[in-house]
Amino acid sequence: MVIQAKQLDYKALNEALRKAEGPCTVTGCCGQRFLGAGMSGREICVDGIAGNALGAYLNGAVITVRANAQDAVGDTMNDGKIIVHGNIGDAAGYAMRGGKIFIKGNAGYRAGIHMKAYQDKLPVMVIGGTAGSFLGEYQAGGVIAVLGLGAAHKAIVGNFPCTGMHGGKMFLRSDCKGVVFPSQVTARPAEKSDLDELASYISEFCALFGYDAGEVLSAPFTVVTPDSKNPYKQMYVAN
């Protein structure tokens, strides 16, 4: 089913998506918010720019965006998949606790903030380009990978990555020379076991966007993990 979004506000567009049966293609999208929010068991393809909170509270649907998306992609996402063929704004995956987000391009500030694993769910976010400052802020679980593809002369991540991180794991496709990490995390070169853990997510990303998984994985990666169970005390409480 095709839904023309040009004359629809976000409420009307989302109501049309909820009522539709089978896979949907949204054409003429120009910043409408909350697309696919809370949906499960659906396939939605968006031709155009998705607005804030794309796939918020997503519970099993698959959403593909053929352009850029704005802030808060996958906010509090529980399950499913979001695929963006362009760039995204700030705070992607906020409090995400399950599902996968694949971004071909760059992410803004605070991607993965408060990401957490929940029971048997493991949230995964793969960013093909670069990420802005405060990547993985207060990360409590899940996997974040930033690949730096097409960004040879740009830092793979901005300032203050992993601030308050106390769970999960981050993979940065870089030796991260010059990147300043907080004292409560450990950043080290990836070993074979780390790359084996990452391989399935990279293979899925590459299949979606036309990259060679072997070539992507052949570059050096840095792995970042928390080394304290109480980073907040280190950061905010005087000794």
Salt bridges, closest charged atoms under 4 A:
GLU15 OE1 - ARG18 NH1 3.67
GLU15 OE2 - LYS19 NZ 3.88
ASP79 OD2 - LYS121 NZ 3.70
GLU137 OE1 - ARG110 NE 2.53
ASP194 OD1 - LYS169 NZ 3.91
ASP194 OD2 - ARG188 NH1 2.73
ASP196 OD2 - LYS192 NZ 2.90
GLU197 OE1 - LYS169 NZ 2.94
GLU204 OE2 - LYS81 NZ 2.52
GLU204 OE1 - LYS100 NZ 2.76
